């Protein structure tokens, strides 16, 4: 099920199908198109000649030949003309048509480049939003693993306002010695390495802290949760992560499938969690379920605690999760865009 953002060469992806950002002739060209044709060999061009082109917004399927992928799905993205010539509709159609072809040909995994964001001039931030929104919508109804392949971090652009807000939140709350150079690097669009070793926490309380990451002992993790009866509280003392998760799913009126898909979790992994009351998830998996269930900050901390984790002011991953939950922004793909930009592990997956 999950949507994964990865840095890689798409011609080396071992998936059922890779998507080629082709031109309308389907006869090869520059950029990703040229790389795929060179890696696949002349047999790919020979098959493409039999297809007699492809209009913008549509997709065609061929064999993968010398590629690790079984298929190549060729789609023709729109050329950017200012945004007033159905560019968004055509780009959305590229992803939908390609995903439908993959599904109809039994593909369980497919890798996309960022279509039209190269020489076709589609603004990268907008191209990324169309890709993530369209793929995410498809995955709510279909079981498939989809990779969005980014060749290098410099080509990955998200909302600068969102990134600036998260960066400022990290700056305000990060409990480590702040190096001015590091902070400037964090706030710059070309930010690269955010996995530096944290220094010892400072004694002062960081400014701007709003309760998501409390000082030790300042208040109970569940102090702002809805009041419960003593019987309910006692019944939950020995509740495992898996049992709490299933209870929360029921309380939220969600189906299992709705929950694990919104968490960007693979169905097989969810089955393991459901069948094993003592399953211990990774921290990104536990946090992904908190996002999918749209838990409050107190509920999130409680769920993480059941899995043996806590949120820390010394972890940028934790601060990103806290920022989004405190602001009640539960779009897991948007959260993962920020985590990817900050070189952190993504939520969900398998």
C-alpha positions, 0 to 999 in steps of 0.5 A: 500500500505505501507511498515511499519517497526515495532517492535512487536511479529509477532505471535500477528500481527492482519493481514490477513497473517503472514510469517513463516521463516520455515525449509524445513520440515515445521514441526517446529523448533527454532526461529520464526518458533517455536514461530509460531507453539506454538502460532498456536497450534497443528492444524498447525503442522497437516496441515503442515504434509500434505504439505510434505515439501517445497524447499528453495525459495518457499512458502506454505500456511496454516490456522492460527488456534489460531493466530490472522492472518487468514493464515500462509505463510511458506517460506524456506530461504537460509542458508548463505554459503558466498554469492556465492550459489544463496543465494540472488536469493533464498531469493528474491524468498522467498519474491516474492513467499510469496507476490504472495500467499498472493495476490492470496488468497485475503490478504490485509495485511501481516507481514514478519520476516527478513527471513534467518537473524537468525540461517541461518546466512544471514548477517542482513544488506544484508537480510534487503536490499533484503527484502525492495527492493523486497517488495518495487518492489511488492508494486509498482504494488499491493495494500497491506499493508506489515509489516516488523516485527523486534523483537528488535532494536538490530537485525535491521542493516542498512548500517553502512556507510549510518548511519554514514554519517547521524549521522555526518550530525545530529551532524554537524547541530543539533542546541542544546547543544551537549553532547559528550556521546549522540553523541557517542551513536548516532554514535554507532551501538546499538543506542537506544533513540534519542528522548531526549528533545532538549536544547535551540539553540546555537547562533553559526551557526552549521558547515557544513550547506549547505542551506537545513535548513537556518538560519531564514531570511537568504534567502527566502525558494524559492530563489533557485527555478526556476523563475516564472512569477508574474501571476503564483506566484499570482495564487499560493498565496492561493493554498492549500497543496492538490492543490499544490500536485496535481499540482506538480504531473502533472508537474512531469508527474506522475500518482496519483498511481505512486506518492502515491506508491512512497510516501509509502502512502495508496490509501485511504489516497491519495483519501482523500487528492485529494477530500478535497482541505483543507486536512491537512496532518501530517508532515511525510505524507507531507514529503513523497510526497516531496520525491516521487516527488523528489523535491528540498530543496526549493520545499520541504520547500514550500510544507511543508509550505502549510501544516503548517510545517517547517524544523528545526535544532532542530529536528532529523526527520527534519535533516534526511529528509534534509540530503536525499533531499540535497543529492538527495537520494529519496528512501523512504524505505532507508530513513525509515530504517534510521528513524526507526534506530533513533527511529523517525516516518516513512514517509508515511503509513496511 
